[in-house]
Structures are given as structure tokens and as C-alpha cells.
Amino acid sequence: MQLGLSHSLSRYKLKFSSDKVDTMIVQAVGLLDELDKEINTYAMRVKEWYGWHFPEMQAIVAENARYSKV
């Protein structure tokens, strides 16, 4: 609990400090993390939904991008 709180506090301080030059970099990294999380969530949903129709597909195709193209 404390570790998560300290991470949130440090992220908050980095996000809103106007005197830091690398604020945009920190925000870009945070955005990439959020995008990665969203992509993984959608890939899991696609695998779950299509898994009802063809469950063997998860063993055949491991990559999320290839799975969604098929």
C-alpha cells in the first residue's frame, strides 16, 4: 500500500512540476504505459470472444497482432 502511494505521489510531483525540462518525456512514457495496458486489455477481449468459436487458436497464434488479423 505504501509503495503504491509513494509511486502515485512521485508521479503527481513529476507531472505538475513546471520547472522540469523532462516533464514531457515523463508524460510520454506514462502515455505509452497506458496505451500498452489498453492494447493488452483489448487483445485479451478478442482472444476471449473468439476463443468461444475456435479455442485452439490461442495455442496456434501467440502474438496479439497476428491473432487479431486472423
C-alpha contacts under 8 A as a table, 3 or more apart, distances in Angstrom:
res1	aa1	res2	aa2	distance
1	M	4	G	5.32
1	M	5	L	6.24
2	Q	5	L	4.99
2	Q	6	S	6.06
3	L	6	S	5.16
3	L	7	H	6.18
4	G	7	H	5.09
4	G	8	S	6.17
5	L	8	S	5.09
5	L	9	L	6.11
6	S	9	L	4.99
6	S	10	S	6.09
7	H	10	S	5.20
7	H	11	R	6.10
8	S	11	R	5.10
8	S	12	Y	6.08
9	L	12	Y	5.04
9	L	13	K	6.22
10	S	13	K	5.04
10	S	14	L	6.15
11	R	14	L	5.11
11	R	15	K	5.99
12	Y	15	K	5.15
12	Y	16	F	6.27
13	K	16	F	5.55
13	K	17	S	5.99
14	L	17	S	5.51
14	L	20	K	7.86
14	L	23	T	6.65
14	L	26	V	7.50
15	K	23	T	6.38
15	K	26	V	7.45
15	K	27	Q	6.89
17	S	20	K	6.05
17	S	23	T	7.51
18	S	21	V	7.95
18	S	23	T	7.65
20	K	23	T	5.66
21	V	24	M	7.52
22	D	25	I	5.16
22	D	26	V	6.39
23	T	26	V	5.13
23	T	27	Q	6.21
24	M	27	Q	5.05
24	M	28	A	6.02
25	I	28	A	4.98
25	I	29	V	6.19
26	V	29	V	5.18
26	V	30	G	6.24
27	Q	30	G	4.95
27	Q	31	L	6.11
28	A	31	L	4.98
28	A	32	L	6.20
29	V	32	L	5.06
29	V	33	D	6.25
30	G	33	D	5.08
30	G	34	E	6.28
31	L	34	E	5.06
31	L	35	L	6.12
32	L	35	L	5.03
32	L	36	D	6.05
33	D	36	D	5.13
33	D	37	K	6.21
34	E	37	K	5.08
34	E	38	E	6.22
35	L	38	E	5.07
35	L	39	I	6.08
36	D	39	I	5.16
36	D	40	N	6.16
37	K	40	N	5.22
37	K	41	T	6.19
38	E	41	T	5.00
38	E	42	Y	6.22
39	I	42	Y	5.20
39	I	43	A	6.06
40	N	43	A	5.01
40	N	44	M	6.10
41	T	44	M	5.19
41	T	45	R	6.36
42	Y	45	R	5.02
42	Y	46	V	6.21
43	A	46	V	5.09
43	A	47	K	6.17
43	A	64	N	6.01
43	A	68	S	7.46
44	M	47	K	5.13
44	M	48	E	6.05
45	R	48	E	5.01
45	R	49	W	6.00
46	V	49	W	5.20
46	V	50	Y	5.90
46	V	51	G	7.96
46	V	68	S	7.13
47	K	50	Y	5.31
47	K	51	G	5.49
47	K	58	Q	7.18
47	K	67	Y	7.75
48	E	51	G	4.95
48	E	52	W	6.84
49	W	52	W	5.81
49	W	53	H	7.63
50	Y	53	H	5.33
50	Y	54	F	6.20
50	Y	55	P	7.35
51	G	54	F	5.03
51	G	55	P	4.21
51	G	56	E	7.58
51	G	57	M	7.22
51	G	58	Q	7.46
52	W	55	P	6.05
54	F	57	M	5.87
55	P	58	Q	6.35
56	E	59	A	5.61
56	E	60	I	6.61
57	M	60	I	4.99
57	M	61	V	5.97
57	M	67	Y	7.98
58	Q	61	V	5.49
58	Q	62	A	6.22
58	Q	67	Y	7.92
59	A	62	A	6.60
61	V	66	R	6.90
61	V	67	Y	5.90
62	A	66	R	7.81
62	A	67	Y	7.13
63	E	66	R	5.49
63	E	67	Y	6.09
64	N	67	Y	5.03
64	N	68	S	6.20
65	A	68	S	5.31
65	A	69	K	6.35
66	R	69	K	5.11
66	R	70	V	6.30
67	Y	70	V	5.37
